[in-house]
Amino acid sequence: MKTVEENVNPLEFPILHMMRDAGSPLGAGAIGEVLESQGISISEAGIGRALRSFRQRGLLERRGFQGHVITDTGIERLANLEAAKKYGETLKKLMEKGLTQNYNVVDILTARRALEREAAYLAALKATPEDIAELENIVKAQYSGMEKNENYADHSAAFHKTIMKMARSSILSNLYDLIGLSVQWQDFFIGTFKMYNQPVNISHEKVLQAIKDRDPERASMLMGKHLTDVVDNAKKLYLE
């Protein structure tokens, strides 16, 4: 298992990292020495090609014969790579726990998507006014947590579990519990949505509205779209 983003040049993280820490221009020779000390062996020509690529993407800027420095865009990109690394490591730890340890995370989340699409469909048909009021309160609490920059993973977990309850299908609930998606998982998912600038609360609110409108097809479709975003985010961090 690799915990890196898709389509990332393997030199991108170490070069941007050393550029940020250096605080002064670095040339290909100096970069090569640092990479060698990290166990990465590459020719000066190879480093030059990587630097040119990073420069073309606006991550680095050439300072004459002195070498290159990192740009604001490069610093932002490095922060995203560091976040991806962090969440990838968290995902690996989550996968080592419980019944999920012998399965691929993408397969698990794909199964979750199938379960929750069906649950949203049934919830739109079976939800009572009390159920809908409960779900509305959860979404409001999520927005409040987001505005206050608080952790709202428990509310996110409650949103999905409440829809499962509203579906009133024991087999769906049992299968969902078997997967074992805890608040820790929701905390991880929220982190990835923040990292990729995707407002998770909006997706939840759309599903809620479809359930309130008693539109099972739309509720199922919107839940599927929401969980597809979850799967796609996981793919960026977890590659076989």
Secondary structure as GFF3:
##gff-version 3
##sequence-region A 1 240
A	DSSP	alpha_helix	12	22	.	.	.	ID=ss1
A	DSSP	alpha_helix	28	37	.	.	.	ID=ss2
A	DSSP	alpha_helix	44	56	.	.	.	ID=ss3
A	DSSP	beta_strand	60	62	.	.	.	ID=ss4
A	DSSP	beta_strand	68	70	.	.	.	ID=ss5
A	DSSP	alpha_helix	72	95	.	.	.	ID=ss6
A	DSSP	three_ten_helix	98	102	.	.	.	ID=ss7
A	DSSP	alpha_helix	105	126	.	.	.	ID=ss8
A	DSSP	alpha_helix	129	147	.	.	.	ID=ss9
A	DSSP	alpha_helix	153	167	.	.	.	ID=ss10
A	DSSP	alpha_helix	170	179	.	.	.	ID=ss11
A	DSSP	alpha_helix	183	195	.	.	.	ID=ss12
A	DSSP	alpha_helix	200	212	.	.	.	ID=ss13
A	DSSP	alpha_helix	216	237	.	.	.	ID=ss14
###
